[in-house]
Structures are given as C-alpha cells and as structure tokens.
C-alpha cells in the first residue's frame, strides 16, 4: 500500500486527514507540521503521496525568486533553478 505524508500546521486537520485515509484502508501515513519538516520527512520516507494544506499557494511559490519560501518550494519539488 502507498506511503502517505500529511502536511498541515494544524494538528486537528492532520488528524482528520489521517482518519479519512485510515477509513479508506491507508495505514502507512506520516505527518509533518510545516514545509521544512515536510522536506526532511520526504527525504527520509520517500512517500508515494504528499497531502498538503494550501497547495495552490505553495505551488505558486515555484516561480523563480530568491525569497526563503520560494527556495523551499523549489527544493521540495526539486525544481531546477
């Protein structure tokens, strides 16, 4: 079965997502509390799926920029700069 990483700064939301996944038969889940934690957990666990809150905002950060958030997004998605 797929390994899933759930990323959300709200513990309650992580719990709700993991509960829904569990009801669907997905038991191999891990949590990350923010983008930096997500990058580290992604490197460590190599999940098949990453579920993130505010994905559209995070995805928009892939635009080339030198700010910290953009660099983190590019690193997470291994986007060549």
C-alpha positions, -999 to +999 in steps of 0.1 A: +000+000+000+011+036-006+031+056+019+014+090+025+028+121+041+002+146+055+015+181+059-005+207+078+003+231+106-030+223+123-028+191+143-066+188+141-065+188+103-037+163+102-057+140+124-089+144+103-070+136+071-052+106+086-086+094+100-101+096+065-072+078+050-074+051+076-110+045+069-100+041+032-075+014+042-044+036+041-025+029+073+011+038+063+009+076+070+033+101+084+029+137+095+048+169+090+039+202+107+054+227+081+073+229+049+107+225+064+095+194+083+079+181+051+112+184+032+130+164+058+103+137+061+101+135+023+138+128+021+136+103+049+104+084+040+101+087+002+063+088+003+042+079-027+018+108-020+021+141-001-011+158+010-005+195+019-027+223+030-027+254+009-012+236-020-021+263-046-002+289-025+027+266-021+027+256-058+027+293-068+060+297-049+077+277-076+082+309-096+118+318-096+125+341-067+152+345-041+129+347-011+130+319+015+096+305+008+102+302-030+136+285-024+119+260+000+092+252-026+118+247-053+138+224-031+108+204-021+097+198-057+133+195-068+127+223-093+159+232-112+167+269-107 
